[in-house]
Amino acid sequence: MAPAEKTSPTSGVDTPEHQHNEPEHFVDADGNISLPQGWRYKITKIGKYRLWYASPQIQVTLVAFVCFMCPGMFNALNGLGGGGLLNHKAGNDSNVALYSTFAVVGFFAGTITNRIGVNWAIGISGLGYAIYVASYLVYKHTANLGFVVFAGFLLGCCAGVLWSAQGVIMMSYPTEKNKGRYIGWFWVIFNLGGVIGGLVPLGQNIHTTANTDVSDGTYVGFLVLTTLGAVLALSLVPGDKVIRSDGTKVILMKNPTWKSELVGLWETFFTDPYILLLFPMFFASNWFYTYHFNDVNGAKFNTRTRALNSVLYWLAQMVGAAIFGFLLDASAFRRTTRAKAAWGALMVLTMVIWGGGWAFQKTYTRAEVTAGLDTETLADDYQTYDWTDGGYIGPMFLYIFYGMYDAIWQTCVYWYMGAITNNGRKLANFAGFYKGIQSAGGAIMWRLDGLGTPYVNMFASCWGLLAGSLLFALPVILLKIKDTVPVEEDLKFSDETVDDVYAHTKVDGVA
């Protein structure tokens, strides 16, 4: 964003009356920014950096820890295959309800987020994750399928709103030059939740070489963490209180109403019709989870090895997000060049990693894996891998690369959306579209798995959809991503002005 011309402070801007009208900030005669009064803007020095609570750095970190404890525990639970249950029916039925609801609510989640604010959107939604975890614990002891399915339905409503609000924070709060790093930073902390969540069942089941349900303690640990995440979300500040390191504010609607945001949802399609070409990438981004969790990890490995694989999967996500988050912000190259290079990297990784997956998938079938599960004796069950088995290392590395690939895909998709616009209101809708369409794909895939679709068909659908969606996205990457987006362009989708969001200079000492 090119700096605007410096201006003199507004007359009377430093009067006591004006100082209490936060979150106004002003430029003095020397071009320095004075932050508003209040605890949100109290500066803390960390080395050469100066941070305040209502800064993008702090807010992105907070929402990352919320997702660490809520969606992170959800990912850890589902990463065990079947939600930690040996019989996958409850998990499949619950996730069909979850993703079906998510697909509908997610589409309108940007409207809800823009109206009630990111802090309330995330705080209320976080409770859905705690109820979802509790339903699996109840099911293990009572076989109450209705409660598990209801919990999935409820979480679909909650998760759609949470991820829309998270998308606003991650994509619109940073400056243009830092978006890749912030997305990577978020993804590292978020997936640390999957790592910690995987360590819990690993520690509790480390001596369990049989193929069994995870222990009650695993579910209790997840329940405590998801509840804490919902509470932490309430510490986020509203988006209109955030001031960036360059002095600018997030572009939002000053006076959002339900009517204005519903109209804005549909206006997004008219102002940015090219977003439709990214929909296949959105659709593909959760499609492969069912295959990874149930048809690879849940099918081929015993309880303790599934837990280890889950830890490695989410740890690889942290590595992939950190690397690509840094590369996407590499200032040595123009943003348009980085966008094209990222697309090329995604295509190469899709061919290489999923090509390796094809070699592994040819070694087993669903019919072989499910043979003997309906009988009481374990002798006729499929022989799953333990980490002590000689053939484990190859599949282990494949699963690691599957995790890294997922993080790279998600990081690039978020970065592409953030490169198109800096408008928080529009990005809320983009994030809602992304999560809604993503969840529609997830719902279909969970249902296909529940119907017993052959593993090879599940695999082929993943590989084909990922490669094909990249071809659809290429025109957007070539034609719509620019080196920068003028602030005047971003303001067209809001009721704010340049003076509302642009303070013209950088806060001294902040990187």
Secondary structure, 3 states (H helix, E strand, C coil): CCCCCCCCCCCCCCCHHHHCCCCCCEECCCCCEECCCCHHHCCEEECCEEECCCCHHHHHHHHHHHHHHCHHHHHHHHHCCHHHCCCCHHHHHHHHHHHHHHHHHHHHHHHHHHHHCHHHHHHHHHHHHHHHHHHHHHHHHHCCHHHHHHHHHHHHHHHHHHHHHHHHHHHHCCCHHHHHHHHHHHHHHHHHHHHHHHHHHHHHCCCCCCCCCCCHHHHHHHHHHHHHHHHHHCCCCCHHHCECCCCCECECCCCCCHHHHHHHHHHHHHHCHHHHHHHHHHHHCCHHHHHHHHHHHHHHECHHHHHHHHHHHHHHHHHHHHHHHHHCCCCCCCHHHHHHHHHHHHHHHHHHHHHHHHHHHCCCCHHHHHCCCCCCCCCCCCCCECCCCCCCHHHHHHHHHHHHHHHHHHHHHHHHHHHHCCEHHHHHHHHHHHHHHHHHHHHHHHHHHHCCCCHHHHHHHHHHHHHHHHHHHHHHHHHCCCCCCCHHHHHCCCCCCHHHHCCCCCCCCCC
